[in-house]
Structure formats: C-alpha cells, structure tokens
Amino acid sequence: MATHKDAIKRARQSDERRLRNRHYRSQMRKHIKGLRAAIDAGDADTARALLPGTVSVIQHVCQKGIIHKRNAARRVSRLANAVNGIGAEG
C-alpha cells in the first residue's frame, strides 16, 4: 500500500481510472453482444438499426484510449461485414 502523499494520490487516480475504463469496456461489450445476437438471429432490420450505436460506442472507447485504434477499426469492420452479410446469406 502506498505511504507517500503523491503515491496515495496516484493509487487513488489509478483506481478511479480502472473503474471508469471497466464501465466503458463493459458498455461496449454489451452493445456488441446485442448486435451479435441480432446478427445470429438473422434479424437484418434490427442489426442495421443497432450498428451505428455500436460503432459509436466502440469509437468513443477508442477515443478514451481504453482500446487501441486498430482494435476498434477491426471490431467495427467485422461487425459491419457481419451485418452486410445477413441479406447475402439468405
């Protein structure tokens, strides 16, 4: 445990950031999970409606520095391809 004044403050800031980052990351995963459920169910209309919101959340998490920008781009690309592929399958 930190004993110096600056180390105590740094530990407090790290805890706050960790909790904040965890919130944003879980929010992103929740949106992705909902979109994936719509894709797996083959519900094209719902998937297309959910895609912009999910992309927005992913980009916001990326902007905060919680995930890398290439990670965000890869996630968005795969989700967009999955949504666009719903109509092509059937």
N, C-alpha and C positions, 0 to 999 in steps of 0.2 A: 504494500500500500504506500502511496505517495506521502511524504512527510514535509517536503519543502512547499512553500506557498505557491510557486509557479508550477510545480509538479501536480499539486492538488487541483489547480485551475485547469491544467492540461488534461488531467484524468476526467474531470467533470465535463469538459468540452468534448472529449472523445466519447464519453457515454451518451451525451446528447446527440452527437452526430450519428453514432451507431444506431440509436433508436429511430432517429429521423430517416436514415438510409433504409433501415429494415422496413419501415412503414411504406416508403416509396416502392421498394422492391416487391413487397407483398401485394401492393396495389397493382403493380404492373403484372405480376403473375396471375392475379385474379382476373384481370381483363383478358389476358392471353388464354386462360383456361376457359372463359366463357366463349371466346371466339372459336377456340378449338372444338368446343362442344357443338357449336352451331355448324362448323365445317364437317365434323364427323357424322352429324345427323343429316347432312345433305341439305340443310336449310339455307339456300343461297341468299334469299332476301334478308334474313336476319344477319347472316355473316357479312354481307355488304354494308349493312347498317352499323354493325359493330366495329368494322375495320378502321374507319377514321378515328374513332375514340381511342381504340387500342394503340394505333400508330402514334397518336398524340401523347399518350401516357408513356410509351417507350421513348419517344424523343425527349420528353420532359425529364425522365430518369437519366437519360444520356447527358442532357444539358447540366444536370446537377452533379455529374461526374460519378454516379453510382455504378454505371456500366460504361464500357468503352464504346466509342462511336462506331467502330466496326462491328461490335457485338450488336448494337442497336440496328445498324443497317442490315445485318444478316437476319435478325429476327423479323424486321419489317418485310424484307424481301421474301422470306419463306412463308410468312402469313399471307402476303399479297398473292403469291403464286398459288397457295392452297385455296384461297377464296376464288381466284380466277379459274381454277381448275374444277370447281364444283359443277359448272354447267357443261364442261367438256367431257366429264366422265359419263354423264347420262345421256 
